[in-house]
Amino acid sequence: MGRRERFAVSVVGGELVGWVAGGADRGALLLHGGPGLNFDYLDGLAAELGADVRVASYQQRGLAPSTLSGPFTVGQAVEDVLAVLDGLQWPRAVLVGHSWGGYLALRVAAAHPGRVECALAVEPLGIVGDGGRAAFEAEINARVPKVGRERLRVLDGQVEKRERGPGEAALEGLGIVWPAYFADPAAAPAMPEIQWSLEAYEGIMSDVARGAEDACAELSLGRSRYGVVSGAASPMPWGQAGLASVELSPAATFTLVAEAGHFPWLEAPGSVRDALARLVP
């Protein structure tokens, strides 16, 4: 993919920091999930896409090296994407987002179709209804062994949060559920080093439904080209989250990746790259 060049752009509350690499004419901006996770867990996806596009990514607000301050809202997250595109001097770009980042990509495409060549949402939180959140949480819980569920209940208690801090307790909980994100939990890779801003997560998720109906109405007009990639064996309900988002628009495409979970580029290498190649005009 070539050498990565660091960039920083000014935004409300400070700056957003990221990198850009590759020499292709078409730019693709990667949007990480969480909300509030560190952006470098997408490095494998960046490598998969880097042969075809000029790839950029950035740390969303809430974690260093970007600003730690809010506001942590969907509206601000959309504005931050535009600020990054402006800083890169990309008047139009491909957006590729994972999980929450996929939802964000769709919200940007709905709000600013002129800035988005196309958007690919990989295993996104859906944009219709609750986006599959309730079903996702139930499925994750069902996949975690009993001893893990018991430990999660302890971690969710106020005593554990007070003694260890809510962030440390949340990260241990994520480690417990990590295998459940994969098609075969027993074969899940080790969890990468994760940082997590709970303030960013809680702020955005409490705001995530604001404006969603208007975004759905805009996407239904077919003015934005977008696609969704879902893992057939993911805890995220592909019908309720992925397919329902695609069925809004005649300009949308849907890719279901067999035997893949929430991270299809890890379980089915090349699947996201192929889906993007089909989507890009």
C-alpha positions in Angstrom: 0.0 0.0 0.0 3.0 2.3 0.3 4.2 4.8 2.9 1.6 6.4 5.0 1.5 10.1 5.3 0.1 11.7 8.5 -2.4 14.5 8.3 -4.3 16.6 10.8 -7.4 18.7 10.3 -8.9 21.4 12.6 -12.4 20.7 13.9 -14.6 21.8 16.8 -12.7 21.1 20.0 -9.2 20.5 18.4 -8.1 18.3 15.5 -8.6 15.0 13.9 -5.5 13.0 13.0 -5.1 10.2 10.4 -3.0 8.9 7.6 -3.3 8.6 3.8 -1.4 6.1 1.5 -1.3 5.0 -2.1 -1.2 6.7 -5.4 -4.5 5.8 -7.1 -6.7 8.6 -8.4 -9.8 7.5 -6.5 -9.8 8.2 -2.8 -11.4 5.9 -0.2 -11.9 7.1 3.4 -12.2 4.3 6.0 -14.5 4.9 9.0 -14.0 2.8 12.0 -16.6 1.4 14.3 -17.4 1.5 18.0 -18.3 4.3 18.3 -15.2 5.3 20.3 -12.8 2.5 19.2 -9.2 3.1 18.0 -9.0 3.3 14.3 -6.1 1.0 13.6 -8.1 -2.3 13.9 -9.0 -1.5 10.3 -5.4 -1.8 9.1 -6.1 -5.2 7.5 -9.0 -3.8 5.6 -6.9 -0.9 4.5 -4.3 -3.3 3.1 -7.0 -5.2 1.3 -8.3 -2.1 -0.5 -5.0 -0.3 -1.0 -4.1 -1.9 -4.3 -7.1 -0.3 -6.0 -7.7 3.0 -4.3 -5.8 5.8 -2.4 -6.8 4.9 1.2 -7.1 7.3 4.1 -8.3 6.7 7.7 -8.5 8.9 10.8 -9.2 8.6 14.5 -12.6 9.8 15.3 -12.9 12.2 18.2 -12.7 10.7 21.7 -9.3 9.0 21.5 -5.7 10.3 20.9 -4.1 11.4 18.7 -7.4 13.1 17.8 -9.2 15.5 20.1 -10.7 13.8 23.2 -13.6 16.3 23.4 -17.1 16.2 22.0 -19.7 16.9 21.0 -20.3 13.2 20.6 -23.3 13.3 18.3 -24.1 11.8 14.9 -24.3 15.3 13.4 -20.9 16.2 14.6 -19.5 12.9 13.3 -20.9 13.7 9.9 -19.3 17.2 10.0 -16.0 15.6 11.0 -16.1 13.4 7.9 -16.6 16.5 5.7 -13.7 18.2 7.5 -11.4 15.3 6.8 -12.4 15.2 3.1 -11.7 18.9 2.9 -8.4 18.5 4.6 -7.4 15.8 2.1 -8.7 18.0 -0.7 -11.0 15.3 -1.9 -14.2 17.0 -3.3 -15.7 13.6 -3.8 -14.7 10.3 -2.3 -15.6 6.7 -1.6 -16.6 6.0 2.0 -16.0 2.5 3.5 -17.2 2.1 7.0 -17.4 -0.8 9.4 -20.1 -1.4 12.0 -20.9 2.1 13.4 -18.6 3.5 10.7 -20.9 1.9 8.1 -23.9 3.6 9.6 -21.9 6.9 9.6 -21.0 6.4 5.9 -24.7 6.0 5.1 -25.6 9.1 7.1 -23.0 11.1 5.2 -24.2 9.8 1.9 -27.8 10.8 2.8 -26.8 14.3 4.1 -24.2 15.2 1.5 -24.7 13.1 -1.6 -22.5 15.5 -3.7 -19.5 14.6 -1.6 -19.8 10.9 -1.8 -19.0 9.0 -5.0 -20.3 5.8 -3.3 -20.5 4.4 0.2 -19.8 0.8 1.3 -21.1 -0.2 4.7 -19.4 -3.3 6.0 -21.5 -5.1 8.7 -23.2 -1.9 9.6 -25.5 -0.9 12.3 -28.6 -0.7 10.1 -30.3 2.6 9.4 -33.9 1.3 9.4 -35.7 1.0 12.8 -33.3 0.1 15.6 -30.8 -1.1 13.0 -30.8 -4.6 14.5 -29.4 -3.5 17.8 -31.7 -5.5 20.0 -31.3 -8.7 18.0 -27.5 -8.1 17.8 -27.3 -7.8 21.6 -29.4 -10.9 22.1 -27.4 -13.0 19.7 -24.1 -11.9 21.2 -25.4 -12.9 24.6 -26.5 -16.2 23.4 -23.1 -17.0 21.9 -21.1 -16.2 25.1 -20.7 -19.3 27.4 -22.4 -19.2 30.7 -19.3 -18.4 32.7 -18.7 -15.5 30.5 -22.2 -14.2 30.9 -21.9 -14.4 34.6 -18.6 -12.4 34.5 -20.3 -9.8 32.3 -23.0 -9.3 34.9 -20.3 -8.7 37.5 -18.5 -6.2 35.3 -21.7 -4.4 34.7 -22.2 -3.9 38.4 -21.5 -0.6 40.1 -19.0 -2.1 42.5 -16.8 -3.4 39.7 -17.0 -0.1 37.8 -16.2 1.9 40.9 -13.2 -0.3 41.9 -11.7 -0.7 38.4 -13.1 2.2 36.5 -15.8 1.9 33.8 -13.4 1.9 31.0 -11.3 -1.0 32.3 -14.4 -3.0 33.1 -15.8 -2.4 29.6 -12.6 -3.5 27.9 -12.6 -6.8 29.9 -16.2 -7.3 28.8 -15.3 -6.7 25.2 -12.6 -9.4 25.5 -15.2 -11.8 26.8 -17.6 -11.3 23.9 -14.9 -10.9 21.2 -15.1 -14.5 19.9 -18.9 -14.2 19.5 -18.4 -11.7 16.7 -17.0 -14.5 14.5 -18.7 -17.2 12.5 -16.8 -19.8 14.5 -16.1 -18.4 18.0 -13.7 -21.3 18.8 -11.5 -20.2 15.9 -11.6 -16.5 16.5 -8.3 -14.7 16.3 -6.9 -13.0 19.4 -8.5 -9.6 20.1 -6.1 -6.8 18.9 -5.0 -4.1 21.2 -8.2 -2.0 21.8 -8.8 1.4 23.2 -12.3 2.6 23.8 -13.8 6.0 24.7 -16.9 5.2 26.6 -17.9 8.9 26.5 -17.9 8.8 22.7 -19.7 5.5 22.6 -22.5 6.5 25.0 -22.9 10.0 23.5 -23.3 8.8 19.9 -25.4 5.8 20.7 -27.8 7.9 22.7 -28.1 10.2 19.6 -28.0 7.6 16.9 -31.7 7.6 16.1 -31.8 11.4 15.7 -32.4 12.2 12.0 -32.5 8.6 10.9 -35.9 8.8 9.4 -34.9 11.8 7.3 -31.8 9.9 6.2 -33.9 6.9 5.1 -36.2 9.2 3.1 -33.2 10.8 1.3 -31.6 7.4 0.5 -34.9 6.1 -0.9 -34.7 8.8 -3.6 -31.8 6.9 -5.2 -29.5 9.9 -5.4 -26.7 8.2 -3.5 -25.0 5.0 -4.6 -24.2 2.7 -1.7 -23.8 -0.9 -0.8 -23.8 -3.2 2.2 -21.6 -6.2 3.0 -23.0 -8.5 5.6 -21.6 -11.7 7.1 -24.1 -14.6 6.9 -22.9 -15.9 10.3 -22.5 -12.6 12.0 -24.3 -11.7 15.3 -25.5 -8.6 13.5 -28.8 -9.7 11.9 -28.0 -9.3 8.2 -31.7 -9.1 7.2 -32.7 -6.5 9.7 -29.5 -4.4 9.5 -28.0 -4.9 6.1 -30.7 -5.9 3.7 -33.3 -3.5 5.2 -30.8 -0.7 4.6 -30.3 -1.7 1.0 -34.0 -2.2 0.3 -34.6 1.6 0.8 -33.0 2.5 -2.5 -32.9 1.3 -6.1 -29.3 2.5 -6.3 -28.1 0.1 -3.5 -26.4 -3.2 -3.6 -26.2 -6.1 -1.1 -23.4 -8.6 -0.6 -23.9 -11.6 1.8 -20.6 -13.3 2.6 -21.1 -16.9 3.5 -19.4 -18.2 6.6 -18.3 -14.7 7.7 -19.0 -12.9 10.9 -18.6 -9.3 11.9 -15.2 -8.9 10.3 -15.5 -10.3 6.8 -12.1 -9.1 5.6 -10.6 -11.4 8.2 -12.8 -14.4 7.7 -13.2 -14.1 3.9 -10.2 -12.2 2.6 -11.0 -10.2 -0.6 -14.8 -10.1 0.0 -14.9 -6.4 0.8 -12.5 -5.5 -2.0 -14.7 -7.4 -4.5 -17.9 -5.8 -3.1 -16.3 -2.4 -3.5 -15.2 -3.2 -7.1 -18.8 -4.1 -8.0 -20.1 -0.9 -6.4 -17.7 1.7 -7.8 -18.8 2.9 -11.2 
